[in-house]
Amino acid sequence: MDFGIKDSIVAIITIDKSVVSSNTIPVFYASSEEHKERLALLIAKVTMGMVHDLENGSYVVVRH
């Protein structure tokens, strides 16, 4: 039996072009704050994940 919670990062959404893309986690670059928020929401809906604000201009979508 598995008693632990397995968290997995589904995506990173940011406006900051200096965020380096990862080999394992997709990074989506938004053109504006509104676009970033909408993109994060849509990715979370599709993947059944949760959006978390990293407070550095980036969102991360995590599946709990």
Backbone as CSV, one residue per row, in Angstrom:
resi,resn,N_x,N_y,N_z,CA_x,CA_y,CA_z,C_x,C_y,C_z
1,MET,0.831,-1.181,0.000,0.000,0.000,0.000,0.873,1.242,0.000
2,ASP,0.336,2.265,-0.631,1.047,3.535,-0.700,0.343,4.534,0.205
3,PHE,1.017,4.982,1.248,0.434,5.910,2.200,0.884,7.349,1.985
4,GLY,1.846,7.566,1.105,2.380,8.916,0.889,1.608,9.668,-0.169
5,ILE,1.732,10.973,-0.126,1.149,11.822,-1.161,2.222,12.056,-2.197
6,LYS,1.900,11.758,-3.425,2.857,11.956,-4.513,2.509,13.234,-5.243
7,ASP,3.327,14.241,-5.070,3.143,15.511,-5.761,3.991,15.499,-7.019
8,SER,3.426,16.041,-8.067,4.224,16.163,-9.276,3.958,17.511,-9.918
9,ILE,5.013,18.158,-10.333,4.902,19.439,-11.017,4.529,19.162,-12.461
10,VAL,3.434,19.760,-12.880,2.926,19.545,-14.232,3.497,20.581,-15.194
11,ALA,3.553,21.851,-14.755,4.014,22.921,-15.640,4.420,24.149,-14.838
12,ILE,5.235,24.974,-15.474,5.604,26.281,-14.931,5.128,27.316,-15.945
13,ILE,4.446,28.349,-15.452,3.949,29.410,-16.316,4.562,30.717,-15.831
14,THR,5.183,31.448,-16.745,5.900,32.659,-16.351,5.912,33.673,-17.475
15,ILE,6.195,34.906,-17.115,6.436,35.969,-18.090,7.938,36.165,-18.258
16,ASP,8.696,35.760,-17.259,10.146,35.955,-17.204,10.856,35.037,-18.198
17,LYS,11.410,35.620,-19.244,12.108,34.840,-20.281,13.434,34.255,-19.796
18,SER,13.917,34.678,-18.621,15.177,34.141,-18.113,14.990,32.796,-17.410
19,VAL,13.733,32.386,-17.211,13.480,31.072,-16.620,13.892,30.019,-17.648
20,VAL,14.804,29.177,-17.248,15.357,28.181,-18.161,14.398,27.005,-18.267
21,SER,14.180,26.554,-19.488,13.298,25.401,-19.677,13.951,24.146,-19.111
22,SER,13.118,23.252,-18.688,13.559,22.014,-18.060,13.389,20.857,-19.031
23,ASN,14.162,19.819,-18.853,13.999,18.618,-19.675,12.777,17.809,-19.253
24,THR,12.328,17.998,-18.016,11.233,17.182,-17.500,9.946,17.951,-17.236
25,ILE,10.027,19.268,-17.053,8.851,20.075,-16.738,8.663,21.123,-17.831
26,PRO,7.484,21.139,-18.471,7.250,22.156,-19.499,7.158,23.555,-18.899
27,VAL,7.770,24.514,-19.572,7.704,25.910,-19.166,6.939,26.656,-20.249
28,PHE,5.871,27.369,-19.843,5.053,28.145,-20.763,5.316,29.621,-20.505
29,TYR,5.656,30.359,-21.562,5.932,31.785,-21.447,4.699,32.567,-21.875
30,ALA,4.163,33.370,-20.970,2.976,34.177,-21.247,3.400,35.577,-21.692
31,SER,2.511,36.238,-22.424,2.822,37.571,-22.940,2.401,38.693,-21.989
32,SER,1.536,38.380,-21.020,1.076,39.389,-20.067,0.629,38.704,-18.776
33,GLU,0.352,39.508,-17.761,-0.139,38.952,-16.492,-1.462,38.214,-16.695
34,GLU,-2.350,38.810,-17.488,-3.651,38.197,-17.744,-3.489,36.871,-18.491
35,HIS,-2.598,36.863,-19.467,-2.345,35.642,-20.233,-1.752,34.560,-19.339
36,LYS,-0.854,34.960,-18.447,-0.231,34.013,-17.513,-1.286,33.357,-16.627
37,GLU,-2.190,34.171,-16.097,-3.237,33.660,-15.213,-4.185,32.717,-15.960
38,ARG,-4.596,33.111,-17.152,-5.508,32.285,-17.965,-4.841,30.969,-18.362
39,LEU,-3.600,31.030,-18.780,-2.860,29.837,-19.186,-2.710,28.864,-18.020
40,ALA,-2.383,29.376,-16.855,-2.245,28.526,-15.669,-3.569,27.841,-15.340
41,LEU,-4.663,28.602,-15.409,-5.977,28.041,-15.118,-6.348,26.940,-16.104
42,LEU,-6.115,27.173,-17.380,-6.459,26.176,-18.394,-5.612,24.907,-18.259
43,ILE,-4.325,25.065,-18.008,-3.454,23.896,-17.833,-3.884,23.112,-16.602
44,ALA,-4.239,23.804,-15.527,-4.697,23.126,-14.309,-5.991,22.356,-14.565
45,LYS,-6.902,22.937,-15.321,-8.159,22.252,-15.632,-7.912,20.978,-16.434
46,VAL,-7.086,21.086,-17.445,-6.817,19.945,-18.328,-6.105,18.809,-17.594
47,THR,-5.205,19.159,-16.692,-4.393,18.143,-16.006,-4.934,17.776,-14.624
48,MET,-6.049,18.413,-14.228,-6.622,18.220,-12.899,-5.597,18.550,-11.815
49,GLY,-4.887,19.643,-12.018,-3.874,20.099,-11.074,-4.327,21.349,-10.343
50,MET,-3.470,21.840,-9.484,-3.719,23.047,-8.701,-2.663,24.084,-9.057
51,VAL,-3.094,25.341,-9.151,-2.177,26.436,-9.457,-1.640,27.021,-8.152
52,HIS,-0.332,27.204,-8.103,0.308,27.827,-6.942,1.139,29.005,-7.436
53,ASP,0.968,30.149,-6.769,1.714,31.363,-7.103,3.038,31.332,-6.348
54,LEU,4.134,31.377,-7.071,5.451,31.358,-6.437,5.884,32.741,-5.976
55,GLU,5.069,33.762,-6.266,5.314,35.150,-5.866,6.616,35.718,-6.417
56,ASN,7.059,35.161,-7.519,8.238,35.704,-8.194,7.917,35.957,-9.663
57,GLY,6.618,36.064,-9.956,6.191,36.265,-11.333,5.883,34.975,-12.049
58,SER,5.902,33.867,-11.340,5.662,32.566,-11.964,4.590,31.796,-11.201
59,TYR,3.867,30.989,-11.953,2.926,30.039,-11.373,3.466,28.639,-11.635
60,VAL,3.111,27.726,-10.762,3.437,26.326,-10.980,2.131,25.551,-10.841
61,VAL,1.924,24.602,-11.743,0.753,23.724,-11.667,1.235,22.398,-11.130
62,VAL,0.615,21.954,-10.015,1.015,20.735,-9.323,-0.171,19.793,-9.237
63,ARG,0.074,18.548,-9.483,-0.956,17.526,-9.296,-0.695,16.845,-7.961
64,HIS,-1.669,16.931,-7.055,-1.538,16.328,-5.717,-2.103,14.927,-5.714
